[in-house]
C-alpha cells in the first residue's frame, strides 16, 4: 500500500468541547468509507480545562494482511490537524504537528488560560502571532470563530469542526457520509446537523449571515442621551467612544450623577485628545472599583443567570444550581459600612481581633438558593448608600490625587500617569498589590528627576510580576 494512502488526523481540544465525539465521528466515517480506522486519545491536564489530543489514523482496505496503525501523532507526519480553540492550534504548531503537508482547521476564538487572566497587565497570548504562524506553517489553514457559529446554530463546536473538516475536502468522503456519521451517533442529531452545515459552508467560503446588532452604547434614558450630547459637544473625536462607554458603565454602576462627575473630571484635564482618550478609559475603570456591593450586584443579575443557562445549554424546565466561592476579608466588609463605623472598627485592635476569625475562610455560596440570593440582593441594593461608605471616600480621595498629578505634569508624563491606573484592578489581595505598586511609582515621581520614559519603564516593571520584584529592581536602578 503506498504511503500516501494512509491518512493521519490529530484533534486537539479542551475538556467538555466534544473532542471525543468528533474523533468517534471521524472513525465511523472511515469505517463506513471502506477504510481501516483507529482512534486513540491522550488525555492531559492543561492550564484550562484539561487539554486532550485525539488521534485518528485510517488506511484503505484491500492490502495483504492487517495494517499496523500508530497510537499517537508523530511530528512532521500529520495530514490534518483539527483544533477547537486558537491556542490549541498554536500548541499543535509548537509540537511540530503542523507542516507544509498539513491541513490545519481551527477555531479562532480564545479560552484564556489562568496565567493569562491572572497577569498583572495584559497577559493574553498574541492572537495575531498564532494566526500568522498558522498561515505560514500549514499547507492550508481554515480558521473562523466556530464557537460563535455553534452558539448561533444552537449546536456544539464539535459539529461545526466536523462540518469544516468536510468542507475542507481533505478527506476522500462525500458530504452525505459525514452527515450519516452524525445520524449514526443518535444524539442531538438535528442540532449537530445544523452546526455541521454552518461549518461546511464557512469552510467553503460561503459568507455567514450577520444580523444587524444593536448599538450597545446607545443611550436608553433621557439622562443618558443628555450626557451623550455633552460628550459629542465637548470632547474630541478620539475620546468620544471611550467617554460614552465610561458613562454607560458608571450609570450602571451607580447613577447619572456619578456619570456627570466622571465627565466633569475629564473636562478638568484639558483638551489633549490622547490624554483624554487614556483618561476616559482608566478613570471609568477606577470609578467603578469592585467593592462587595458591586460583586453582589453582578452575582444576582438575571442576565447572568440567563448567560449561565445558555452556556450549559439548559432546557426549559431544567433546574440549574450555581455555587460561587466568595471570600470577603474583614477590611472589605468594614469598607462597605458607613465611613465612621468602618474606620473605627479597623482602627480598633480589640474589635479587629474579635471579628477577624469570622472572615478567615471563604464560603461556598449557592446564588440560585433563596437564602443567599436574598442576602446578595440586599447587599446589591446597598449601592444607593455607597457614597456614605468608607471605601467610597477612600477611592474618591485616591482618584482626586491621581487627577491632580496628571494636571500638574507635562503632556507626555500626564499620559503615562493616566496609564498607571492599569496597576489597580480587581479586589482583595489583587487590588492591594496593585495599589501598593502604584503608590511606589507615585512616590518616586514626587521625589523628582523622573520623566515620561522613566514612568513607562516603572509601570512595565510593575506589570511584570505579582510580587513587585521587577519594580523593586527598576526603582533601585
C-alpha positions as CSV (number, residue, x, y, z in Angstrom):
1,X,0.0,0.0,0.0
2,X,1.6,3.4,-1.0
3,X,2.4,5.6,2.0
4,X,0.2,8.5,0.7
5,X,-2.9,6.3,1.1
6,X,-2.6,6.5,4.9
7,X,-4.4,9.4,6.5
8,X,-3.4,10.8,9.9
9,X,-5.6,13.2,11.8
10,X,-4.9,14.9,15.2
11,X,-7.7,16.6,17.1
12,X,-6.7,19.0,19.8
13,X,-9.4,20.2,22.1
14,X,-10.3,21.2,25.7
15,X,-12.3,19.0,28.1
16,X,-16.0,19.4,27.6
17,X,-15.9,20.5,24.0
18,X,-16.8,17.2,22.5
19,X,-13.4,16.2,21.1
20,X,-14.1,12.6,21.8
21,X,-17.4,12.7,19.9
22,X,-15.7,14.4,17.0
23,X,-13.0,11.7,16.9
24,X,-15.7,9.0,17.1
25,X,-17.4,10.5,14.1
26,X,-14.2,10.5,12.1
27,X,-13.6,6.9,12.9
28,X,-17.1,5.9,11.9
29,X,-16.7,8.0,8.7
30,X,-13.6,6.0,7.8
31,X,-15.0,2.6,8.6
32,X,-18.2,3.3,6.6
33,X,-15.9,4.5,3.7
34,X,-14.0,1.3,3.2
35,X,-11.1,2.2,5.4
36,X,-9.5,0.6,8.4
37,X,-9.7,3.3,11.1
38,X,-8.4,3.6,14.6
39,X,-8.9,6.3,17.2
40,X,-6.9,6.9,20.4
41,X,-6.8,9.7,22.9
42,X,-4.1,11.1,25.1
43,X,-5.7,13.0,28.0
44,X,-3.8,15.8,29.7
45,X,-4.3,18.3,32.4
46,X,-3.6,21.7,30.9
47,X,-3.9,25.3,32.2
48,X,-7.6,25.5,31.2
49,X,-9.9,22.5,31.4
50,X,-7.8,19.5,30.6
51,X,-6.4,19.6,27.0
52,X,-6.6,16.3,25.2
53,X,-5.1,15.0,21.9
54,X,-7.3,12.6,19.9
55,X,-5.6,10.8,17.1
56,X,-7.2,9.0,14.2
57,X,-5.4,7.0,11.6
58,X,-7.0,5.3,8.7
59,X,-5.9,3.4,5.6
60,X,-8.0,1.9,2.7
61,X,-8.9,-1.7,2.9
62,X,-7.6,-4.2,0.4
63,X,-4.0,-4.7,1.3
64,X,-2.4,-8.0,2.3
65,X,-2.6,-8.5,6.0
66,X,-3.9,-6.2,8.7
67,X,-2.3,-2.8,8.7
68,X,-0.3,-1.6,11.8
69,X,-1.7,1.8,12.9
70,X,0.1,4.2,15.2
71,X,-1.3,5.2,18.6
72,X,-0.1,8.8,18.8
73,X,0.6,11.6,16.2
74,X,4.2,11.9,15.1
75,X,5.6,15.4,14.5
76,X,6.0,16.0,10.8
77,X,3.6,13.2,9.8
78,X,0.1,14.6,10.4
79,X,-2.1,15.2,7.4
80,X,-4.9,17.0,9.2
81,X,-5.0,18.9,12.5
82,X,-8.3,20.0,13.9
83,X,-8.1,22.5,16.8
84,X,-11.2,23.6,18.8
85,X,-9.6,26.8,20.1
86,X,-6.9,29.1,18.8
87,X,-4.3,28.4,21.4
88,X,-4.7,24.7,20.8
89,X,-3.8,25.4,17.1
90,X,-0.7,27.2,18.4
91,X,0.1,24.2,20.6
92,X,-0.1,21.9,17.6
93,X,2.3,24.1,15.7
94,X,4.8,24.2,18.6
95,X,4.6,20.4,18.8
96,X,5.5,20.0,15.2
97,X,2.2,18.5,14.1
98,X,1.6,21.3,11.5
99,X,3.8,21.3,8.4
100,X,3.5,22.1,4.7
101,X,1.7,18.8,4.2
102,X,-0.9,19.6,6.9
103,X,-4.4,21.0,6.5
104,X,-5.0,23.0,9.7
105,X,-8.6,23.5,10.7
106,X,-9.1,25.7,13.8
107,X,-11.5,27.9,15.6
108,X,-10.2,31.4,16.1
109,X,-11.9,32.1,19.4
110,X,-10.0,32.1,22.7
111,X,-10.4,30.4,26.0
112,X,-8.0,32.2,28.2
113,X,-5.6,30.3,30.4
114,X,-5.4,31.0,34.2
115,X,-1.9,32.6,33.7
116,X,-3.4,34.9,31.0
117,X,-6.3,36.0,33.2
118,X,-4.3,36.5,36.4
119,X,-1.4,38.5,34.9
120,X,-0.9,42.0,36.4
121,X,-1.3,43.5,32.9
122,X,-2.5,42.2,29.6
123,X,-1.2,38.6,29.8
124,X,-3.0,37.4,26.7
125,X,-1.0,35.4,24.2
126,X,-0.9,37.2,20.8
127,X,-3.7,36.1,18.6
128,X,-2.0,37.7,15.6
129,X,1.2,35.7,16.0
130,X,-0.7,32.4,16.2
131,X,-2.8,33.3,13.1
132,X,0.4,34.3,11.2
133,X,2.2,31.1,12.2
134,X,-0.9,29.0,11.1
135,X,-0.8,30.7,7.7
136,X,2.9,30.2,7.3
137,X,3.4,26.7,8.7
138,X,0.3,24.9,7.4
139,X,-0.1,23.8,3.8
140,X,-3.6,25.1,4.1
141,X,-5.3,26.9,7.0
142,X,-9.1,27.1,7.5
143,X,-9.9,29.3,10.5
144,X,-13.0,31.1,11.8
145,X,-14.9,31.6,15.0
146,X,-16.5,28.2,15.3
147,X,-17.7,28.8,18.9
148,X,-19.8,31.7,17.7
149,X,-21.2,29.6,14.9
150,X,-22.1,26.9,17.4
151,X,-23.9,29.4,19.6
152,X,-25.7,30.9,16.6
153,X,-26.9,27.5,15.4
154,X,-27.7,26.1,18.8
155,X,-25.3,23.3,18.4
156,X,-21.8,22.4,19.8
157,X,-18.4,23.2,18.4
158,X,-17.6,19.6,17.6
159,X,-20.3,19.5,14.9
160,X,-19.0,22.8,13.4
161,X,-15.5,21.4,13.3
162,X,-16.8,18.3,11.6
163,X,-18.5,20.4,9.1
164,X,-15.4,22.4,8.5
165,X,-13.4,19.1,8.0
166,X,-16.0,18.0,5.4
167,X,-15.9,21.4,3.7
168,X,-12.1,21.4,3.5
169,X,-12.1,18.4,1.1
170,X,-9.1,17.0,2.9
171,X,-10.8,13.6,3.3
172,X,-12.0,11.4,0.4
173,X,-15.6,11.1,1.5
174,X,-18.7,12.9,0.3
175,X,-20.8,15.3,2.4
176,X,-23.5,12.7,2.9
177,X,-21.1,10.3,4.5
178,X,-20.2,12.9,7.1
179,X,-23.9,13.5,7.8
180,X,-24.6,9.8,8.1
181,X,-21.9,9.5,10.7
182,X,-23.7,12.2,12.8
183,X,-27.0,10.4,12.4
184,X,-25.5,7.1,13.4
185,X,-24.4,8.8,16.7
186,X,-28.1,9.2,17.5
187,X,-27.7,12.2,19.9
188,X,-28.9,15.7,19.2
189,X,-28.9,14.9,15.5
190,X,-30.8,17.9,14.3
191,X,-28.7,20.4,16.3
192,X,-25.5,18.7,15.2
193,X,-26.5,18.8,11.5
194,X,-27.2,22.5,11.8
195,X,-23.8,23.1,13.2
196,X,-22.3,20.8,10.6
197,X,-23.9,22.7,7.7
198,X,-22.8,26.0,9.0
199,X,-19.2,24.8,9.4
200,X,-19.2,23.2,6.0
201,X,-20.4,26.5,4.4
202,X,-17.8,28.6,6.3
203,X,-15.0,26.3,5.2
204,X,-16.2,26.6,1.6
205,X,-16.1,30.4,1.9
206,X,-19.8,31.0,1.9
207,X,-20.5,34.2,3.8
208,X,-22.1,33.8,7.2
209,X,-25.4,35.7,7.7
210,X,-24.7,38.6,10.1
211,X,-27.8,40.1,11.7
212,X,-27.6,43.8,12.4
213,X,-26.5,44.1,16.1
214,X,-28.0,47.0,18.1
215,X,-25.5,49.6,19.3
216,X,-24.7,48.6,22.9
217,X,-23.5,52.1,23.7
218,X,-26.7,53.9,22.5
219,X,-28.3,55.7,25.5
220,X,-31.7,54.4,26.5
221,X,-32.7,57.1,29.0
222,X,-33.2,60.8,28.9
223,X,-30.2,61.3,31.2
224,X,-28.1,59.1,29.1
225,X,-29.0,61.0,25.9
226,X,-28.1,64.3,27.6
227,X,-24.7,63.0,28.6
228,X,-24.1,61.6,25.1
229,X,-24.9,65.0,23.7
230,X,-22.4,66.6,26.1
231,X,-19.7,64.2,25.0
232,X,-20.3,65.0,21.3
233,X,-20.1,68.7,22.0
234,X,-17.2,68.9,24.5
235,X,-14.8,66.1,23.7
236,X,-12.5,65.4,20.8
237,X,-13.4,62.6,18.4
238,X,-10.6,60.3,19.7
239,X,-12.1,60.3,23.2
240,X,-15.8,60.1,22.5
241,X,-16.3,56.4,22.2
242,X,-14.5,55.7,25.5
243,X,-16.2,58.5,27.2
244,X,-19.6,57.2,26.1
245,X,-18.7,53.7,27.3
246,X,-17.5,55.2,30.6
247,X,-20.8,57.0,31.1
248,X,-22.7,53.8,30.3
249,X,-20.6,51.8,32.8
250,X,-20.9,54.4,35.6
251,X,-24.7,54.8,35.2
252,X,-25.0,51.1,35.5
253,X,-22.5,51.1,38.5
254,X,-24.1,53.9,40.4
255,X,-26.3,56.6,38.8
256,X,-26.5,59.5,36.4
257,X,-25.0,62.0,38.9
258,X,-21.9,59.7,39.2
259,X,-21.6,59.8,35.4
260,X,-21.8,63.6,35.5
261,X,-18.9,63.7,38.0
262,X,-16.9,61.4,35.6
263,X,-17.4,63.9,32.7
264,X,-16.6,66.9,35.0
265,X,-13.3,65.2,36.0
266,X,-12.5,64.6,32.3
267,X,-13.2,68.2,31.5
268,X,-10.7,69.3,34.1
269,X,-7.8,67.6,32.2
270,X,-7.8,69.9,29.2
271,X,-8.1,69.2,25.5
272,X,-5.3,66.9,24.6
273,X,-7.0,64.1,22.6
274,X,-4.5,61.4,23.5
275,X,-4.7,62.2,27.2
276,X,-8.5,62.4,27.2
277,X,-8.8,59.0,25.5
278,X,-6.5,57.4,28.0
279,X,-8.1,59.1,31.0
280,X,-11.6,58.3,29.7
281,X,-10.8,54.6,29.8
282,X,-8.8,54.5,33.1
283,X,-11.0,56.9,35.1
284,X,-14.1,54.9,34.3
285,X,-12.4,51.7,35.5
286,X,-11.2,53.4,38.7
287,X,-14.5,55.0,39.5
288,X,-16.2,51.6,39.0
289,X,-14.0,49.9,41.6
290,X,-15.1,46.4,42.6
291,X,-16.4,46.6,46.2
292,X,-18.6,44.0,47.9
293,X,-21.7,45.9,46.6
294,X,-20.6,45.6,43.0
295,X,-19.7,41.9,43.3
296,X,-23.1,41.1,44.9
297,X,-24.9,43.0,42.2
298,X,-23.2,41.1,39.4
299,X,-23.8,37.8,41.0
300,X,-27.6,38.1,41.2
301,X,-28.4,39.7,37.9
302,X,-31.0,38.0,35.8
303,X,-28.7,38.4,32.7
304,X,-26.0,36.4,34.5
305,X,-28.3,33.5,35.3
306,X,-29.5,33.5,31.7
307,X,-26.0,33.5,30.4
308,X,-25.0,30.6,32.6
309,X,-28.1,28.6,31.5
310,X,-27.1,29.3,27.9
311,X,-23.5,28.2,28.5
312,X,-24.6,24.9,30.0
313,X,-27.4,24.6,27.4
314,X,-30.1,24.1,30.0
315,X,-33.6,23.4,28.5
316,X,-36.8,25.0,29.7
317,X,-37.9,23.3,32.9
318,X,-34.4,22.1,33.8
319,X,-33.0,23.3,37.2
320,X,-29.5,24.8,37.3
321,X,-27.8,25.2,40.6
322,X,-25.0,27.8,40.7
323,X,-22.4,27.8,43.5
324,X,-19.9,30.6,43.9
325,X,-16.8,30.8,46.1
326,X,-16.6,34.1,48.0
327,X,-14.1,35.2,50.5
328,X,-14.6,38.8,51.6
329,X,-11.9,39.9,54.1
330,X,-12.7,42.0,57.2
331,X,-11.2,45.1,55.5
332,X,-13.6,44.7,52.6
333,X,-16.6,44.3,54.9
334,X,-15.7,47.3,57.0
335,X,-15.1,49.4,53.9
336,X,-18.8,48.6,52.9
337,X,-20.0,50.1,56.2
338,X,-20.7,53.8,56.8
339,X,-17.3,55.5,56.9
340,X,-17.3,56.4,60.5
341,X,-18.2,52.9,61.7
342,X,-15.9,51.1,59.3
343,X,-12.9,53.4,60.2
344,X,-13.4,52.9,63.9
345,X,-13.5,49.1,63.6
346,X,-10.4,48.9,61.5
347,X,-8.6,51.3,63.9
348,X,-9.6,49.2,67.0
349,X,-7.2,46.3,67.7
350,X,-9.8,44.8,70.0
351,X,-12.6,44.8,67.5
352,X,-10.4,43.7,64.7
353,X,-9.1,40.7,66.7
354,X,-12.7,39.7,67.6
355,X,-14.1,40.0,64.1
356,X,-11.2,38.7,62.0
357,X,-11.9,34.9,62.6
358,X,-15.4,35.4,61.2
359,X,-13.9,36.2,57.8
360,X,-10.8,34.0,57.9
361,X,-12.2,31.4,55.5
362,X,-14.1,31.6,52.2
363,X,-17.6,30.3,51.7
364,X,-19.4,28.4,49.0
365,X,-22.5,30.4,48.2
366,X,-25.4,28.9,46.2
367,X,-26.7,32.0,44.5
368,X,-29.6,30.1,43.0
369,X,-30.8,29.2,46.5
370,X,-33.3,31.6,48.2
371,X,-31.2,32.3,51.3
372,X,-28.1,33.5,49.5
373,X,-29.9,35.1,46.7
374,X,-31.8,37.3,49.1
375,X,-28.7,38.2,51.1
376,X,-26.8,39.2,48.0
377,X,-29.8,41.1,46.6
378,X,-30.0,43.1,49.8
379,X,-26.2,43.8,49.6
380,X,-26.5,44.9,46.0
381,X,-29.3,47.3,46.9
382,X,-26.9,49.0,49.3
383,X,-25.5,50.9,46.3
384,X,-27.9,53.7,46.9
385,X,-25.9,54.4,50.1
386,X,-22.5,53.7,48.5
387,X,-21.4,57.3,48.7
388,X,-21.5,57.1,52.5
389,X,-19.3,54.0,52.7
390,X,-15.7,54.1,53.8
391,X,-14.5,52.5,50.6
392,X,-16.2,55.3,48.5
393,X,-14.4,58.0,50.5
394,X,-11.1,56.3,50.2
395,X,-11.3,55.7,46.4
396,X,-12.5,59.2,45.6
397,X,-9.6,60.7,47.6
398,X,-7.2,58.5,45.6
399,X,-8.8,59.4,42.3
400,X,-8.6,63.1,43.0
401,X,-4.9,62.8,44.0
402,X,-4.2,60.9,40.7
403,X,-6.0,63.6,38.7
404,X,-4.1,66.3,40.4
405,X,-0.8,64.6,39.4
406,X,-2.0,64.4,35.8
407,X,-3.0,68.1,35.7
408,X,0.4,69.2,37.1
409,X,2.5,67.1,34.7
410,X,3.7,67.9,31.2
411,X,1.8,66.3,28.3
412,X,3.9,63.2,27.9
413,X,4.2,62.5,31.6
414,X,0.4,63.1,32.1
415,X,-0.4,60.3,29.6
416,X,2.0,57.9,31.4
417,X,0.5,58.8,34.8
418,X,-3.0,58.2,33.4
419,X,-1.9,54.7,32.2
420,X,-0.5,53.9,35.7
421,X,-4.1,53.2,36.7
422,X,-3.7,49.8,34.9
423,X,-1.9,48.6,38.0
424,X,-5.1,49.0,40.1
425,X,-7.7,46.3,39.4
426,X,-9.7,43.5,41.0
427,X,-10.4,43.3,44.7
428,X,-8.9,41.8,47.8
429,X,-5.2,40.9,47.7
430,X,-5.0,41.6,43.9
431,X,-6.2,45.1,44.5
432,X,-3.9,45.6,47.5
433,X,-0.8,44.5,45.5
434,X,-1.7,46.7,42.5
435,X,-2.4,49.7,44.7
436,X,0.9,49.2,46.5
437,X,2.9,49.1,43.3
438,X,1.1,52.3,42.1
439,X,1.9,54.0,45.3
440,X,5.6,53.2,45.0
441,X,5.7,54.7,41.5
442,X,3.9,57.8,42.5
443,X,6.2,58.2,45.5
444,X,9.2,58.0,43.1
445,X,7.6,60.5,40.8
446,X,7.0,63.0,43.6
447,X,10.7,62.7,44.5
448,X,11.6,64.3,41.2
449,X,14.0,63.6,38.4
450,X,11.7,61.2,36.6
451,X,10.4,61.8,33.0
452,X,7.7,60.1,30.9
453,X,10.0,57.4,29.7
454,X,11.0,56.6,33.3
455,X,7.4,56.4,34.3
456,X,6.7,54.0,31.5
457,X,9.6,51.8,32.5
458,X,8.5,51.6,36.1
459,X,4.9,50.8,35.1
460,X,6.0,48.0,32.8
461,X,8.2,46.6,35.5
462,X,5.3,46.6,37.9
463,X,3.2,44.7,35.4
464,X,6.0,42.1,35.0
465,X,5.3,40.1,38.2
466,X,2.8,40.0,41.1
467,X,5.4,40.3,43.9
468,X,6.9,43.6,42.8
469,X,10.4,42.1,42.3
470,X,10.9,43.7,38.9
471,X,9.6,47.0,40.1
472,X,11.9,46.9,43.1
473,X,14.9,46.3,40.8
474,X,13.8,49.1,38.5
475,X,13.4,51.6,41.4
476,X,16.8,50.6,42.8
477,X,18.5,51.2,39.4
